[in-house]
Amino acid sequence: MITNRALTHDLIEITLQSAEDADFLPGQFAMVSLDGPFGGSGHHERAYSMSNLANSDGIWQFQVKRVPDGAVSGRVTELSVGSTIHLDGPYGHAHLKDTTRDIVCVAGGSGLAPMVSVARGLAARGDAAERRLDFIYGVRTTRDRCVEEFVTEVAGSVMRTRLIEVLSAADEAWDGLRGYVHEALARYSPGELAERDIYVAGPPMMTDAVVRTLVLEWQIPVDQIHYDRFF
Ligand SMILES: Cc1cc2nc3c(=O)[nH]c(=O)nc-3n(C[C@H](O)[C@H](O)[C@H](O)COP(=O)(O)OP(=O)(O)OC[C@H]3O[C@@H](n4cnc5c(N)ncnc54)[C@H](O)[C@@H]3O)c2cc1C
């Protein structure tokens, strides 16, 4: 690990450097282990999504949420610079697709990283200046907020960005949107999402609720909805 940075009180951005190229598509994940080669008994490995883009410098960036009593996230977020982490990958089907549709990224909590990678991937495209990016991010309270810097970063490259933050357990001081991520979809008018590619990442309950809402209420074709199930 070459750097770590706290994005919030429990979401830590870690940057690794490998000897080989960092070769993956925006939105994919890697299997991460602290204990050495993969597959042994009692072995602790977990999936973490890259938040950056492929590069020939071997740089892999992750955003890991510290889960209370979590066997791996607890250790990963406590690691110091210079530590060795084992990566296996990339994996995942919910990567940025090669279409000309505008994009909506929908993330909750620990699902931020792959959506940041998808947004960065869109911004790096030759046709970015003709593409709109909407970013919906749901967290619990104001101390979980951190998304703005990532949307600001890509805003100059795409035609238009729209950021919707929604908090499910905010205190009285929060004057923004309240509720769950799938409820934030009600901000759109009928038909507005029909021609978009929609990427979704986060805890299973959130992803299920968003996908259900998109398919049943918005009637978005399933081939325009992209997600890898967190487990
Ligand atoms: C495709 C994929 C991509 C993923 N990408 C990311 C990512 O970018 N960043 C990230 O932080 N995580 C990501 N995850 C989740 C990650 O793989 C681990 O599941 C998570 O870090 C918990 O592992 P742990 O060993 O710390 O907890 P465990 O020891 O496995 O679980 C401890 C307890 O915490 C509960 N728990 C597990 N996950 C959560 C959670 N997210 N919130 C609340 N409680 C939980 C468990 O049910 C259990 O009761 C991803 C998962 C998948 C499948």
The ligand as a MOL file (V3000), in Angstrom:
LIG
                    3D

  0  0  0     0  0            999 V3000
M  V30 BEGIN CTAB
M  V30 COUNTS 53 58 0 0 0
M  V30 BEGIN ATOM
M  V30 1 C -18.6370 -7.3520 -6.0310 0
M  V30 2 C -18.4090 -6.7390 -4.6660 0
M  V30 3 C -17.7980 -5.4980 -4.5680 0
M  V30 4 C -17.5920 -4.9220 -3.3110 0
M  V30 5 N -16.9870 -3.6890 -3.2470 0
M  V30 6 C -16.7910 -3.1160 -2.0480 0
M  V30 7 C -16.1580 -1.8310 -1.9570 0
M  V30 8 O -15.7730 -1.2180 -2.9530 0
M  V30 9 N -15.9940 -1.3030 -0.7100 0
M  V30 10 C -16.3940 -1.9560 0.4240 0
M  V30 11 O -16.2080 -1.4150 1.5220 0
M  V30 12 N -16.9980 -3.1710 0.3550 0
M  V30 13 C -17.1860 -3.7740 -0.8270 0
M  V30 14 N -17.7610 -5.0100 -0.8900 0
M  V30 15 C -18.0740 -5.7050 0.3820 0
M  V30 16 C -16.8200 -6.4610 0.8910 0
M  V30 17 O -16.4850 -7.4980 -0.0060 0
M  V30 18 C -17.0220 -7.1460 2.2640 0
M  V30 19 O -18.1820 -7.9340 2.2300 0
M  V30 20 C -17.1190 -6.1430 3.4040 0
M  V30 21 O -15.9400 -5.3650 3.4700 0
M  V30 22 C -17.3070 -6.8780 4.7560 0
M  V30 23 O -16.2110 -7.7630 4.9300 0
M  V30 24 P -15.6550 -8.0520 6.3910 0
M  V30 25 O -14.7230 -9.2310 6.2910 0
M  V30 26 O -15.1000 -6.8230 7.0090 0
M  V30 27 O -16.9490 -8.4270 7.2160 0
M  V30 28 P -17.4310 -9.9130 7.6160 0
M  V30 29 O -16.5210 -10.4410 8.6870 0
M  V30 30 O -17.5890 -10.7370 6.3760 0
M  V30 31 O -18.8680 -9.5810 8.2100 0
M  V30 32 C -19.0280 -9.0530 9.5370 0
M  V30 33 C -20.4810 -8.6590 9.7610 0
M  V30 34 O -20.7900 -7.4600 9.0380 0
M  V30 35 C -21.9110 -7.6560 8.1640 0
M  V30 36 N -21.6050 -6.8710 6.9570 0
M  V30 37 C -20.9030 -7.2790 5.8790 0
M  V30 38 N -20.8030 -6.2660 4.9830 0
M  V30 39 C -21.4440 -5.2100 5.5080 0
M  V30 40 C -21.6810 -3.8800 5.0760 0
M  V30 41 N -21.2350 -3.4230 3.8680 0
M  V30 42 N -22.3680 -3.0420 5.8990 0
M  V30 43 C -22.8270 -3.4800 7.1050 0
M  V30 44 N -22.6450 -4.7310 7.5760 0
M  V30 45 C -21.9610 -5.5860 6.7800 0
M  V30 46 C -21.9490 -9.1560 7.9210 0
M  V30 47 O -23.2650 -9.5800 7.5900 0
M  V30 48 C -21.4910 -9.7050 9.2660 0
M  V30 49 O -22.5570 -9.7460 10.1820 0
M  V30 50 C -17.9810 -5.6030 -2.1310 0
M  V30 51 C -18.5830 -6.8660 -2.2480 0
M  V30 52 C -18.7900 -7.4270 -3.4900 0
M  V30 53 C -19.4170 -8.7800 -3.5940 0
M  V30 END ATOM
M  V30 BEGIN BOND
M  V30 1 1 1 2
M  V30 2 1 2 3
M  V30 3 2 2 52
M  V30 4 2 3 4
M  V30 5 1 4 5
M  V30 6 1 4 50
M  V30 7 2 5 6
M  V30 8 1 6 7
M  V30 9 1 6 13
M  V30 10 2 7 8
M  V30 11 1 7 9
M  V30 12 1 9 10
M  V30 13 2 10 11
M  V30 14 1 10 12
M  V30 15 2 12 13
M  V30 16 1 13 14
M  V30 17 1 14 15
M  V30 18 1 14 50
M  V30 19 1 15 16
M  V30 20 1 16 17
M  V30 21 1 16 18
M  V30 22 1 18 19
M  V30 23 1 18 20
M  V30 24 1 20 21
M  V30 25 1 20 22
M  V30 26 1 22 23
M  V30 27 1 23 24
M  V30 28 2 24 25
M  V30 29 1 24 26
M  V30 30 1 24 27
M  V30 31 1 27 28
M  V30 32 2 28 29
M  V30 33 1 28 30
M  V30 34 1 28 31
M  V30 35 1 31 32
M  V30 36 1 32 33
M  V30 37 1 33 34
M  V30 38 1 33 48
M  V30 39 1 34 35
M  V30 40 1 35 36
M  V30 41 1 35 46
M  V30 42 1 36 37
M  V30 43 1 36 45
M  V30 44 2 37 38
M  V30 45 1 38 39
M  V30 46 1 39 40
M  V30 47 2 39 45
M  V30 48 1 40 41
M  V30 49 2 40 42
M  V30 50 1 42 43
M  V30 51 2 43 44
M  V30 52 1 44 45
M  V30 53 1 46 47
M  V30 54 1 46 48
M  V30 55 1 48 49
M  V30 56 2 50 51
M  V30 57 1 51 52
M  V30 58 1 52 53
M  V30 END BOND
M  V30 END CTAB
M  END
